[in-house]
Amino acid sequence: MNDTQLLRYSRHILLDEVGIEGQARLLAAHILFIGAGGLGSPAAMYLAASGVGRITLVDDDAVDLTNLQRQVMHTTERIGTPKVDSGREALRAINPDVVVTALRERADGQRLQELVQGVSVVLDCSDNFATRHAVNRACVAARVPLVAGAAIRFDGQLSVFDTRRADCPCYACVFPQESGFEDVACSTMGVFAPLVGIVGAVQAAEALKLLLHVGTPLAGRLLLLDGRAMEWTEIKTARNPACPVCAGRPAHA
Ligand SMILES: [Zn+2]
């Protein structure tokens, strides 16, 4: 680390849990974002500011006027620009140390398997169940921890699916694909602007904790936020021994 970096990251380096060694670990890390919208914006901005060395943004959408109420990485003048390009510009402006790769595509199946290879952590900031399940399958196969968030209306949801751990469920253990959860889109249901900021910021915190090996990760626990009451509920989650995605994993470490 050079002198500028020591200054830029000094408030992290001062933390016993981070220090120079931890900060160097962040600079060497690579985080993959699926989705560069409401959750992806705050999460990517915090992780870029924190000095995560490589960030890859994947999203096939362009910035729209209706996004700007909550997708704080994008700006009025970048309406019409691909979200990944707008995001790259925002992250570079925050921290030139970060190498940002912008992929304007809707990644699924085989492509996701390729994208998660060699990545430190994946952040699922997408808005539909098909993508969430595809991201989960790729993360289980590559044994990459997944930090998943969701937000709609005043309701938020968060968990970490770290399938490197034998005791930790995957996304499909908790939300079976055949359970018939229906997609509810922000475009039809609405979403309270700061809710995506709260959930996205917690996703960033969990990603940093995983990279730094700090504290207790949100693995095996599902956090539900009722934004109206500002009340968090924690539900313990367990592996499904018959999970079609991860039942083949060893049951014990
Ligand atoms: Zn599973």
Boltz pocket constraint, residues with backbone or C-beta under 6 A from the ligand:
constraints:
  - pocket:
      binder: B
      contacts: [[A, 169], [A, 170], [A, 171], [A, 172], [A, 173], [A, 174], [A, 240], [A, 243], [A, 244], [A, 245], [A, 246], [A, 247]]
      max_distance: 6.0
